[in-house]
Each structure stands twice: as structure tokens, then as C-alpha cells.
Amino acid sequence: MKITTIGLGYIGLPTSILFATHGHHVRGVDANPAVVETLNQGYIHIEEEGLQALYNEALQAGNFEAALTPSDSDAFIIAVPTPNNEDEYKSCDLSYVISAVESTIPYLEKGNLLIVESTIAPRTTEDVVQPMLEAAGFTVGEDIFLAHCPERVLPGNIAYELIHNPRIIGGITPACTAVAKKMYQTVVQGELIESTASEAELSKLMENTYRDVNIALANELAKIGLDLEINALKVIEMANRHPRVNLHSPGPGVGGHCLAVDPYFVAAASPTFSPLIQTARQINSSMPHFVVENVTKLMETAPNRKITIFGLTYKGNIDDTRESPAQEISWMLQRAGFDVVEYDPHVAHATMPIEEACQDSSLILVLTDHAEFETIPESATEVMSQARILDTKTIVKNHHATLHHLGNLYEAVNKIPQKM
């Protein structure tokens, strides 16, 4: 089967490689010439465990090529970004999806399959994409097949999860669902769940919204603990011993291409009936300000204004900085006049010896749960002006410094003498 994938980012590239290593001939299309050039030189441009080895396999089989434009294919997969619009509810910006669909229309033939994998607002496939195909002269469900099949993967384990996770197949018609399901059956070992396109869209969005709401509850608890001088981490530990309770840990905010973005799409589609979702977004979006406010208090008695940030990505063990609260916190601290050093072994511009990053620093601020941060060596803390750590991700296990967490900050910030 010949497949063209539009968009070679964190989802489009692994998806393309997956199909290419299962016998399909894949043409990967991206608007960035540097991405295309890098791939055609034999290297992937994202950090993802095991993906380079799979890419090598696809190239050896002659089943993948990168290009700037589509070509004739049996199936087309849209995997482009869907950022937020700058409007009241931060609705879904469909410009990349619309452009990608338009780019496929000159190559579409009767019997082709068009899959939208990009995360999109509810009813987009029906109300936006389907009319585009019909305007081009196709009858969806008869001579062209259209479906929304959202990804549901964990960065850092994408190659495995694309194969083994359940996959929703949301066709515009039952015939569309059947054709799309047949294609995914060639690679996916997990359950293939049939649905309508709109059900698939909203299901994907609610998966991430569920997590966002639960994270917001933990973050709100951290604020309550600070206000009432109660150790929120201990509260979470005890509450989670209840057989039907699973509170998350608080953190510096929510980032990435899913949790920090998708809930807005639901709220924008139905603003009157989504107050809980909107409140959760407000809570999680406020966490960088909460972190900066309390870092400022911790630094009132510090010997200098130097802070070393550990981690810039939105989650651990990856190189993805999209919507990262760590970056927002770094910028806020720099604007507040702090001397900030950014250290992240997964981000090129922030890679340096750990001792260099910590030299003369008065605070290590851990903002990402990279495995490298579980142990902070004495060689790093002994060169600090003040050996103090604020671990916002509850990741640090071994250290040689005074350690604070978001859930028990009252022990530190509420006891700092206020300057007159």
C-alpha cells in the first residue's frame, strides 16, 4: 500500500516509520526543507527511544522517502500541528489541517483513504474536512473514504504504543470506518475501536482533559497546603491509600502538545457547559506564576540572585519543549532580574557539565522529571553559593542540599523573615 503522511513531527514521523516497517511504501511530507534533508540523509530529527533503529530498518527496506510535496497514494494521513487560536477560549487553529488537506486534493483518486490524525476540535472532520472533499467532486463514503483516527501515545515510548495501544477508528460513514480499520490492522496489535468521526474527536480531547483536570486538583491542593501550612505531599500519600483514590502530584504547570492545548478545544466548542474544564485550565496555567512567586521568596535570603534551572522540556526523558511551563518560568525569572542558568541534558543549547551549571548558584530549580535528576551529585552542590533545591516534580531522591517541594513549601517560605 502506498501512503503519504503530511507532517513529520512527533506523531507523523513515528507513524510513517511504523507503516514503512510493516511493508507499506511511505512518502513523508514536511514543509520544513531542513527536516526533509535530515531524513533523506538517514537521520531522524527528534529524540524518541528506538525510533532511529526503526528508521534504519525502513530505509534498508526502501520503504520511506521524505519530500516537500505529496504524491499519488492509496492513503493520506494528516499529522500536522493544531495550535490554539488567540481568541477568548483559545479555540483550535485549523489552518495547518486545512492546508494539508488542500495539498492532497490534486493527488486524490476514487477509492483513496484520507485519515486525519491531528488532534482537532469536535465536528471538524464532518463540518470542515468533508465539505472540502465534496467541493472537489468526491462523495465521502462512496468514492473517497474519510476518518479521524487520533493517536494516544506517551512520548518516550511512542514506537511501542503505536503498535500496542487501542486505536479509535472514527469514520464519517461505516464504509469509511471499515476502510480505515483495514489499513490500521496491518500494524496495530491493540484493539481497534469503531466510532463516528465526531465521537473519536471528542474522545481524544476528553482523554487529555481528564488528566488536565486531575492535575489541576493536585496543583490546587499544593496552594491550599501553603495557605493552611499543611504538608500537601503527605496528604496525597495518605489519601492515595484509599482503594478508590489516586491523586496526582502537584507540578510547575502542564505543557506539551496535548494537555496544555486540547481542553481549550472542548471549552471553545461548548463554552457554556464547560466551566470545570475552563477552571482546571486556569489553575494549571497559573502554576508558573505560583512557582516564580515562591522562588522569589526563597531567594530573599540567598547570597546572590543566581538560579540554576534543571529541565526545560514539558516532561521527562524527551527533548520536546512545546508549551513547556519550564521555559515560561525561566523567562519570568529572567524578567524579574534573576541570573538564570538553564541546564537540560536533552536540550542542545542547555547541555553542559552539571558543575558548570551549578557554579555559584543559590538555588537548583527542578522543573522536569528527567531520570538524570533523580540523583544530584555532590560535585554539583558543593560549588553552589547556597546548596538549596526546589524540586517541583518530586523526582530528586539523592542529593546533598536542603530540599523543598511544591507540596510542603510552607516550611520554608512562610518562615523567611520579610524585608522591611
Residue pairs with C-beta under 8 A, 6 or more apart in sequence:
1 19
1 24
1 25
1 74
1 75
1 183
1 186
2 24
2 25
2 26
2 27
2 72
2 73
2 74
2 75
3 16
3 19
3 24
3 25
3 26
3 27
3 73
3 74
3 75
3 76
3 77
3 183
4 26
4 27
4 28
4 29
4 70
4 71
4 73
4 75
4 76
4 77
4 104
4 107
5 12
5 15
5 16
5 19
5 26
5 27
5 28
5 29
5 76
5 77
5 79
6 12
6 29
6 70
6 76
6 77
6 78
6 79
6 80
6 100
6 103
6 104
7 29
7 30
7 78
7 79
7 80
7 81
7 96
7 100
7 118
8 16
8 28
8 29
8 30
8 35
8 36
8 39
8 45
8 66
8 79
9 30
9 46
9 79
9 80
9 81
10 46
10 48
10 155
10 158
10 257
10 320
11 79
11 117
11 151
11 153
11 158
12 28
12 30
12 77
12 79
12 80
12 117
13 28
13 39
13 44
13 45
13 46
13 51
14 48
14 51
14 153
14 158
14 159
14 162
15 77
15 79
15 117
15 151
15 162
16 26
16 28
16 64
16 77
17 26
17 51
17 54
17 55
17 58
17 64
17 159
18 54
18 159
18 162
18 163
18 187
19 26
19 186
19 187
20 26
20 58
20 61
20 63
20 64
21 54
21 57
21 58
21 61
21 63
22 186
22 187
23 61
23 63
23 186
24 63
24 186
25 63
26 58
26 63
26 64
26 65
27 64
27 65
27 66
27 67
27 70
27 71
27 73
28 39
28 64
28 65
28 66
28 67
29 66
29 67
29 68
29 69
29 70
29 103
30 36
30 66
30 68
31 68
33 68
34 45
35 45
35 66
36 66
36 67
36 68
38 44
38 45
39 45
39 55
39 64
39 66
40 65
40 66
42 55
42 56
42 59
43 52
44 51
44 52
44 55
46 319
46 320
47 318
47 319
47 320
47 346
48 155
48 156
48 158
48 159
48 318
49 156
49 157
49 159
50 159
50 160
51 158
51 159
54 159
55 64
58 64
69 103
70 76
70 103
70 104
70 107
71 107
72 107
72 109
73 107
73 112
74 111
74 112
74 113
75 112
75 113
75 114
75 115
75 183
76 104
76 107
76 108
76 112
76 113
76 114
76 115
77 115
77 117
78 97
78 100
78 101
78 104
78 114
78 115
78 116
78 117
78 118
79 117
79 118
80 96
80 97
80 99
80 100
80 118
81 96
81 118
81 257
82 92
82 93
82 94
82 96
82 97
82 118
82 119
82 120
82 261
82 265
83 93
83 96
83 261
84 90
84 91
84 92
84 93
84 261
84 264
85 91
85 92
85 93
87 268
89 264
89 267
89 268
89 271
89 278
90 264
90 267
90 268
91 121
91 264
91 265
91 268
91 269
92 120
92 121
92 124
92 264
92 265
92 268
94 120
94 121
94 124
94 128
96 118
97 116
97 118
97 120
97 124
97 128
97 129
98 128
98 132
100 118
101 114
101 116
101 129
101 132
101 133
102 132
104 114
105 132
105 133
105 136
108 114
108 133
108 136
108 138
108 144
110 138
110 143
110 144
111 143
111 144
111 145
112 144
112 145
113 144
113 145
113 146
113 147
113 176
113 179
113 180
113 183
114 129
114 133
114 144
114 145
114 146
114 147
115 147
115 148
115 149
115 180
115 183
116 124
116 125
116 129
116 146
116 147
116 148
116 149
117 148
117 149
117 150
117 151
119 150
119 204
119 205
119 257
119 258
119 261
119 262
119 265
120 148
120 201
120 265
121 201
121 205
121 265
121 266
121 268
121 269
122 198
122 201
122 202
122 205
122 265
122 266
122 269
122 270
123 198
123 201
123 269
124 148
124 201
125 146
125 147
125 148
125 170
125 172
125 197
125 198
125 201
126 172
126 197
126 198
129 146
130 140
130 146
130 172
133 140
133 144
133 146
134 140
138 144
140 146
140 172
140 173
140 176
141 171
141 172
141 173
141 175
141 176
142 175
145 171
145 175
145 176
145 179
145 180
146 171
146 172
146 176
146 197
147 169
147 170
147 171
147 172
147 176
147 177
147 179
147 180
147 197
147 200
148 170
148 197
148 200
148 201
149 167
149 168
149 169
149 170
149 180
149 184
149 200
150 168
150 170
150 200
150 201
150 203
150 204
151 162
152 161
152 165
152 166
152 167
152 168
152 204
152 207
153 161
153 162
153 165
154 161
155 256
155 315
155 318
155 320
156 315
156 316
156 317
156 318
162 187
162 188
163 187
163 188
163 189
163 190
164 189
164 190
165 188
165 190
166 190
166 191
166 192
166 193
167 184
167 188
167 190
167 191
167 192
167 193
168 193
168 195
168 199
168 200
168 203
168 204
169 177
169 180
169 181
169 184
169 192
169 193
169 194
169 195
169 200
170 177
170 195
170 196
170 197
170 198
170 199
170 200
170 201
171 177
171 178
171 179
171 180
171 194
171 195
171 196
171 197
172 196
172 197
176 197
177 194
177 195
181 192
181 194
184 192
185 192
195 203
202 266
204 262
205 262
205 263
205 265
205 266
206 266
208 258
208 259
208 262
208 263
209 262
209 263
209 266
209 277
209 280
211 259
212 254
212 259
212 260
212 262
212 263
212 277
212 280
212 281
212 284
213 263
213 276
213 277
213 280
214 247
214 248
215 248
215 251
215 254
215 259
215 280
215 284
216 279
216 280
216 281
216 283
216 284
217 247
217 248
217 280
218 236
218 247
218 248
218 249
218 250
218 251
219 250
219 251
219 283
219 284
219 286
219 287
219 290
220 283
221 232
221 235
221 236
221 247
221 250
221 407
222 232
222 250
222 290
222 406
222 407
222 409
223 290
224 230
224 232
225 231
225 232
225 235
225 407
225 408
225 409
225 410
226 232
226 294
226 409
226 410
226 413
226 414
229 410
229 414
230 410
231 407
231 408
231 410
231 411
232 250
232 406
232 407
232 408
233 249
233 394
233 405
233 407
233 408
234 407
234 408
235 407
236 247
236 248
236 249
236 407
239 245
239 247
240 246
240 247
249 393
249 394
249 407
250 287
250 392
250 406
250 407
251 287
251 325
251 392
251 393
251 406
252 287
252 288
252 291
252 325
252 326
252 329
252 367
252 392
252 393
252 406
253 260
253 284
253 285
253 287
253 288
253 291
253 325
253 328
253 329
254 260
254 284
254 285
254 287
254 314
254 323
254 325
255 314
255 315
255 321
255 322
255 323
255 324
255 325
255 326
256 314
256 315
256 320
256 322
256 323
256 324
257 320
257 322
257 323
259 284
260 284
260 314
260 323
261 323
263 277
263 280
263 281
264 281
266 274
266 277
267 274
267 277
267 278
267 281
271 278
287 325
288 325
288 328
288 329
288 332
289 332
290 406
291 325
291 329
291 365
291 367
291 390
291 392
291 406
292 329
292 332
292 333
292 336
294 390
294 409
294 413
295 307
295 333
295 363
295 365
295 390
296 336
297 412
297 413
297 416
298 363
298 388
298 390
298 404
298 412
298 413
298 416
299 305
299 307
299 338
299 362
299 363
300 416
300 417
300 418
300 419
301 416
301 417
302 362
302 363
302 385
302 386
302 388
303 362
303 385
303 386
304 339
304 360
304 362
304 385
305 337
305 338
305 339
305 362
306 338
306 339
306 340
306 341
306 360
306 361
306 362
306 363
306 385
307 333
307 338
307 339
307 340
307 341
307 361
307 362
307 363
307 365
308 340
308 341
308 343
308 357
308 358
308 361
308 363
308 364
308 365
309 326
309 329
309 330
309 333
309 340
309 341
309 342
309 343
309 365
309 367
310 343
310 344
310 364
310 365
310 366
310 367
310 368
310 370
310 373
311 326
311 343
311 344
311 366
311 367
311 368
311 369
311 370
311 373
311 393
312 321
312 324
312 326
312 327
312 330
312 342
312 344
312 347
312 350
312 367
312 368
313 319
313 320
313 321
313 324
313 326
313 344
313 346
313 347
313 368
313 370
314 320
314 321
314 322
314 323
314 324
314 325
314 326
314 368
315 368
315 369
316 368
316 369
316 370
316 371
316 393
316 395
317 346
317 369
317 370
317 371
318 346
319 346
319 347
321 327
321 347
324 368
325 367
326 367
326 368
329 365
329 367
330 340
330 342
333 340
334 340
341 357
341 358
341 361
342 349
342 350
343 350
343 352
343 354
343 357
343 358
344 350
344 351
344 368
344 370
345 351
345 370
345 372
346 370
354 376
354 377
354 379
354 380
355 379
355 380
355 383
357 380
358 364
358 380
358 381
358 383
358 384
359 383
359 384
360 383
360 384
360 385
361 384
361 385
361 386
362 384
362 385
362 386
362 388
363 386
363 388
363 389
363 390
364 376
364 380
364 381
364 384
364 388
364 389
364 390
364 401
365 389
365 390
365 392
366 373
366 389
366 390
366 391
366 392
366 393
366 395
366 396
367 392
367 393
368 393
369 393
369 394
369 395
370 395
373 393
373 395
373 396
374 395
374 396
374 397
374 398
375 396
375 397
375 398
375 399
376 389
376 396
376 398
376 399
376 400
376 401
377 400
378 400
381 387
381 389
381 399
381 400
381 401
382 400
384 401
387 400
387 401
387 402
388 401
388 402
388 404
389 396
389 399
389 401
389 402
389 403
389 404
390 404
390 405
390 406
390 409
391 403
391 404
391 405
392 405
392 406
394 405
394 406
394 407
396 403
404 411
404 412
